[in-house]
Amino acid sequence: MSTTPADKRHLPCPSCSSSDAYCEYDDGHGYCFSCKTYFPSKEKEAFVTDNFSYEYLAHRGISKDTFARYGVKTKINGEGKPIAVGFPYPNGATKVRNLDKKEFYWEQNGKEASKAGLFGMDKFSSGSHKYVTITEGEYDACALYQVLGSPVVSVQSSVSAHRDCVVARDWLAGFERIYLAFDADAPGREAAAAVANLFDYNRVFFVKFTRFKDANDYVKNSASDELKQIWWNSKTYQPDNILSTFSEFESALDRSPSKGWMIYPSTTLNEMTYGVRPSESVLITAPEGVGKTELMHAIEYNALTELDDDFKVGSIFLEEPKGRHLQALAGIHLKAPAHLPDAGITRTEIASALKAVVRQDGRLNLYSHFGSDDPRIIEDNIRFLVSAAGCRLILLDHITMVVSALAGEDERKALDYLSTRLEMMVKELDFALVLVSHVNDDGKTRGSRLISKNCDVRIDMHRDTMALDPVERNTTYLSIPKNRPIGKTGPAGSIIFDVNSQTYKEPDNDNVSPGEAAFPKAA
């Protein structure tokens, strides 16, 4: 299709997330070269009009009863010829397919296609069945529902699959199993992988088509029984992560960072750990009242101020109100105790400092306490923060608080489960997790020993909170008893917290090499 000077090219697409693939032509119609969606001219006759008839018309092996179940009507002209099919979405938008050529466009609220969610999800209640199946096309959803009789929905396209499932994530989470029946081609496999990352892999099953590309092709070719058997033989989804060739080995080496994000408020910690790195978990431990939360604030502040604008942080501080948390970040920036009522810092100054720290919407994602003792709730929300919100760093303070109402064996089992699942998720989704745990008098993590065993790096904090000397009272001594990725362990120097500036500084350790910084000598 040729263009003229009146055409508007490289525009954001109204349907998908592309920022420059949409083109609007001089006659008023538009087309996205990313999601392959056609947008009619504003002057073009709307799909819903009295000049045509609309029927639940059986075609492509799908019965009229199935189309009626989904509200899919065929538009028929005055000569009795079917010319288009309309697929209604939950938000009131209708995706229209022209039958003379494979061309799609939106009618009725089409500009909100990005928020339309999944085709068919308004026809089934969340959790109304044990299973839900997601297909790559509306015809596939109708065809597979006709074969299975259980809930089947569809994404708008392989390009928008991740976005569509994010919109419908709460609805999908109500089902025990989620089956992915995407097309048997490269875009379909990529879309399935993107959607699978939104959920626990134990709940996701992969429908592997063999003889035909999609569900509707099986129905069209009178292979419904074969399609049903394929669905029932589905296995839990497994990421394509087995490496066996030299080119794959080299690619893995290229993706393995030699250094991470140098965001610890301690030169020695950064040198001994090579920073906070993706695919690794860091456990910070200390008795109560030593200052673990202040250290987490410093790590969070450094990540937001020193890393790129597209770097996003998810913060889960379960014992700290959101307002106090934001005051802490502002206080570090202002070098003043912004949380104290007599500090002389106005709300406007705090808000301005926060804008300077965070820089733009979406970089800092604060999580409110969920009011539940089910560790799967926090697991599910961390998965959302990483997969949907795009967070590269998750801060969790503290893990025991997740199951605060449990005790004894129930608490241990819940913490064992959560610490194991978080470590698996860190590797699966390639993000960095820094979490806090209290320790008992023997230095063992409270509630569960697996918290310490599962982490990649463990940092211990020691401080004499009752020392008479104010400098000593605010000096925290650090050690690294576990450093699986790098191997450097031992004393890791000290940091001094300045209560007036709310910042850390390091004492003069010029004559002490990393890993040899001594703890204060016992009296």
N, C-alpha and C positions, 0 to 999 in steps of 0.2 A: 504494500500500500504506500503510495507516494505521499510526500508531505509538501506543504506550501509554507510561505513565510508566516501565514496566519496560524499555523499549528503551534501548540504549546507542548514542548517536549521536556523530558527529565523532571517530571512532577511527582510528588508523593502519591502513591496509589490509595484511593478511597477504600479499597477492600483488604489488601494485604499490608505487610509492614515495610514494603519497599519505599525508599525515599526518593527514587529517581527513575523508576521503570514505567511510569504512567505517561501516556501521550494523549492530549486532547486535540482533535482534528478540527479543521475550519468549519465543518458542517455540524459541529456540536457533539459528535460521538467521541468516546474515548476508549483506550485499550491499554491494559497493563501487560508488559512483556515479561513480567516475573510470574504472576499468578494466572496469566492467560485469560483474564476476565474482560469481557466486552461491556461497555457502558453506552446505552443508546443516547441519542440526542434528546435534549429536553423537549424538543418539538415532536419527538417520535411518539406515536400512539402508545399509551400505557397498556400493560398486560391486562389489567382489569378494566373492561369496557363493555358496554351493552351491544356492541356491533358484532360480537362473536359469541359462540356457545362454548361451554366448559363442561367437560365430562371426566369421570373416572374411567379412563379408557385403557383396557388391557393391552399391553405391548411389551416387547423385549422379554417375554416369558413371565411377566409379572401380572397377576390378576388385578381386576378392578377393585376387588375387596381389599387387597393389600394397599393399593394406591389410596383408597378411601381411608384406610387406617392412618396414613400419613398426611392426608389432605392434599395429595398431589393430583392436580387437574391438568387435563390436556386442552389447549386452546384450539378450536376448530373454526375455520373460516366459513363464509356463506356457501361455498361449494362443497362443504363437508370434508375438507382436507385438514388433517391435523398439522398445525404449523409451529406449535411451541408447547413446552411443558413447564409448569410453575411448581417449584419446590418451596413451600412455606417454612420459614425459620422462626424460632421462638420469639424473637423480638419484633415480629410483624413484617420483616423484610421478605421478599420473594425472589428467589434466584430462578431466572428464566433461561431455559435452553431452547434455542431455535432448532427445529428438526431438519431443516433443509441443509444445514451445515453445523458443525460443532462449534457453536458460539454461545457464550453465556453473558447475561447482563442482569442487573438488579433493578427491581421495581419496588415501590413502597418503602421508603426509609432505607434505600439502598446505600446511602452514605454511611450508614451504621453497620455495614457488613463486618467490620472488624470486631464488633461486639455481638454479633449474631449468635455465636456459640456453635452448637452442634445441631445439625438437621435431625429432627425426630425426638430430641430430648424432652420436648414438652408433651410428648405422647405417652411417656412412661414416668412414673414417680421414682425418685432416687431410692434405691434399695428395694424396689418392688419385686426384684428377682435376685437370685444369687449372682447371676452373670449379666454383663453388658458387653456388647461387641461394637467396636468402632471400625468403620470402613472408610475408604478414601473417596467415595462418591455416593450421591443420593440414590442412584439406581441400585448400587451394590447393597446399600442399607435395606432397601425395600425387598430385594431378592433374597438376602440372607434372613431377614425376618420371616419371609414366606416359608423358608425351609426350616427354621429353628423354632419360631414362635416365641422366642425370648427377646428382650429389648436389644435393638440394634440402632445405632446412630451413625452419623457420618460427619467428617470434617468437610470444609468447603473445598479443599484441595491439598495436595501433598505439601505445597509451599506454606500454607497457613495452618497446617495440622497442629503444630506446637501451640500457636496462639489460640486456636479454637478450643483446645483442650484446657488451656490455662483459664479461659473464660468459664468453662464448664467443670472445672476441677472439683469443686465442692459436690456437685451433682454426681460426678463419676465416683468420687470417694465413698459413696453410699453403697456400692456394690462390692461383693466379696471377691470377685474375679473380674479382670478387664481383659478382653480378647482384642488383639490388634489384627484386623483382616485387611491390611493395606495391599496395594497392587504389587505383583511380583516383578518389580523393576527397581532400578537404582533409586529413583525419587521416593518410591514407596518404602524401601528399606531404610532410607535416611529419615523419612518422616516417622516410621515406627520407632526408630532409635530415639528420636527427639521426644516423642510422646512417652515412651517407656521410662525415660529419666524423671518424669514427673511423679512416678509412683514407686512403691516398693516392688522390686523385681519378683518377689515371691507371689505377688498378686497379678502379675501381667503374663498373659499367655499369647503366643505368636501363632497365628493361623498361616500355615505355609502352603500357598497355592503351587501346584505343580503343572497340571496339564493346561490350565488356562490362567490368564493374568489376574482376573478378579472374580468376585462372587457372581456378578451378573452374567459373565461369560459362561459359568457353569450352568446357570439356570436356562439361559438361551439355548444351550447345547444339550438340554434334557439330561443334565448330570447332577440333579439336585441331591440324589442319594450319595453320590461321591463327595459333593460339597459338605453334606452333613457329617460324613465320616471323617473328612479332613478336619473339620472344626472340632469334633470330639477327640481326635488324636493330637490336638494342639499341645505343645510343651511350654513350660515356663520360659519366658523370654530370656535369651542369653546374648549379651553384647558380643559383637564380633571383635574379640580382644585376644585371640591366640596368635602369637607371632612365630613365624617359622622360616622366614627368608632373610637373607642378609640385608636386602633393601628395607625390610620392616625393622630389623635391628638398628640400622643406621637412623631411620626415622625416629625410633624410640629414643636414641641417644640425643638427637637434635631437640626433642621435646623435654628432655630432662635438664632442668636448670641447675647450673653450678652454684648459683647464689639465689637467695630468695629476696624477700622484702626486708630491708634492714630497718625495722621499725621498733625494736626494743629500745627503751631509754637507757641502754647500757652498752658501751662499746665492747666489753668483754663478752656479754651474751651474744651480740651480733657476730663476733669473731668465732666463738666456739660453736655456734649453731648454723652459721652462714645465713642467719635471718629466718623469718617465718616463710615457709615454702608451701606451695600447693601440693596436694596429695599427702600432707603430713598433719598429724595432730600434736598439739603441745599442751601438756598438763602442767598447770601452775598450782603448787600446793603450799599450804602454811596453816598453822593453827589460827583460830579466830582472832580477828583484830590486828593482824600483822600488816595489812595493807594490800591484799590481793586485788581488791576492786580498783584502788588507785593505780596499780600497775596496769590493769586492763584498760583503764581510761587513757593512760599514756600511750599504750600500743594502738588503741583506737584513734587517738588524736594524730599520731605520727602517720598512720595509714591514710587518713583523710587529707592531711596537709602535704605529705611528701610524695604520694603516688599520683598517677594520672587521673584526669577528670572522669574517665570511664571506669575507674576502679570503685567497686561497690562493697559496702560493709553491712553485714547483718549483726545486730547487737541484741543479745538476750540477757538482760540483767534482772534476774528474778526477784532479788531482794531490794532493788532500788527503784523508786518511783521515776517515771519518765522525766518529770520536771527536774528532779535532782540530777539525773543523768545528763541532761542537756546543760544544766548549770555547771557541771563538772567540766564538760568539754569547753564551754565558754570561759571558765576560770583559768584553764591551762593557757588559752589563747590570750586572755587579758592579763595573765600572771597575777591573779588576785583571787581570793576566795569568794567567788560570785554567789555561792550558796548561802553565805552568811547574811542575815538581815542588816547587820551594821557595817557591811563592807562598803557601802556608798556606791554600789553599782546598780544602775537602773535596768529595768526590763528592756528598754530600747537598746542599751549597750550590750546586753546579753544576746538579744536577737541579732544584732549586727555582727557580733563575734561568731555566732553560729553560722551565719551566712558566709563569713570569711573562711570558716573551717570546712563546711560541707560543700560549698561552692555552687551546687545545683541540685534540683529535686532528684530523688531516686538514688543518690549516692549512699546515704545513711538510712538503714531500715531498722527502726526500733520495734521490738516485739513486746507486746503486753503479756502479763502473766495469764495463762490459759485457764487457771482455776481447776486443774485436773491432775490426778496422780497417775494417769496412764502415760507411760514413757513414749508410746507410739504417737501421741499428740505432738510432742516436741520434735520427735523424729520427722513426722510428716511436715511440720512447718519449716524445719531446717531444709528439707528437700525442696520445699517451695521457694524459700529465700535464694537457694543456689540455682535451681533449674529455671524458675520463672522470673524471679527478680534480678538474677544475674550477679549475685554476691560472690566475690572471690574469697572473702575472709568472713568467718563466723566467730563471734565471741560469745561464750556461754559462761555466765557467772551466777550461780554455781550449779554443778550437776546434781548434787544431793537435794537441792531445793525442788527439783523436778518431781520427786516422790516424797515430799515433805510430810505427808499424812500417813505414810506407811511406816512400818517398824519391823524389826527382827528379820525373819526369813523372807517375808514379802518384799521388804526394802532391798535386801541383798539381791534377790532374783530380778527385781525391776532394774536395779543399777547394773547388774551383770548384762542384762539384755541391752540396755541403752548404750552402755560403753562399747559393747561389741558391734552393735548396729551403726553407731556413729563412726567407728573406725573403718568399717566396710564402706560406708557412704563417702567418707573422705577420699578413699581410693577410687571409688566408682565415678564420682562427679568431679574429681580433681579440684578441690578447694582446700583451703587451710582452715583448721579448727583450733582455736585457743580456748581451753576450758579450765575452770577452777574447781578444786576440791579441797575441803577441809581435811586435816589429818588429826589423828588422835595423839595421845602422849607418846606413843611408840613410833610416830612418824608414818603410820600406815593410813592410806586413804580411807575415809570414813564411809561405812556402809558396804563397800565392795572392794576387794583386792584387785578385781579385773580392771578397775578404772586406771590404775597405774600400769598394769601389765599390757593393756591394749594400746596405750599411747606410744607415739614415736619418740617424743622428747619430753622429759620431765624436768621442771625447774622448781627447786625448793627455795622458800623464803624464810629467813630467820631474823627476828628483831627483838631487842629488849625493850618492850613497851613501857617498862617501869623504871628505866635508867634515869638517874638524877640529871645527868648531863643532857641538855636538849638535842645536841648534835647526835650523840650516841642513841638517844631515844628515837630519833627519826632516821637512823641509818639501818638499811636493810641489807643483809648479807645473803648472797645468792650462791647456789650450787646446782650442778647438773649431774644427778645420779644415773640418768639414762639418756642416751643420745644415739638412737639406732641408726639414723641416716649418716652421721658424720663420725661418730665414735669418740669425740672429745668429751670427757667427763671430769668431774672434780669441782673444786671451788671456782666460782665465776665472778669474783669481785664483789663490790658493794655499790649501792646507790643511796643518796641522801634526799629525803623528801623535804622540800622547803614549804612549810605550811603557809607562808605569806604569799608566795608566788604560785603555789599549787603545782610546782614542777619538780622533776628530779634533776639532780646534778651528781656527777661522779667525783669521788675524792681523788687525790693525786696518787694514781697507781702506776706512774711511769716506770718505776723500777720493778714492777711485778708483771710477769708475762701471763697471758691468758691461760686459765686452767691452774694457776698457782697462787692466785690472790688468796691470802690467808684470812680465816675467820678471827675475830678478836680472841686474844688469849684469855683463858679462864683465870679468874683471880686466885 
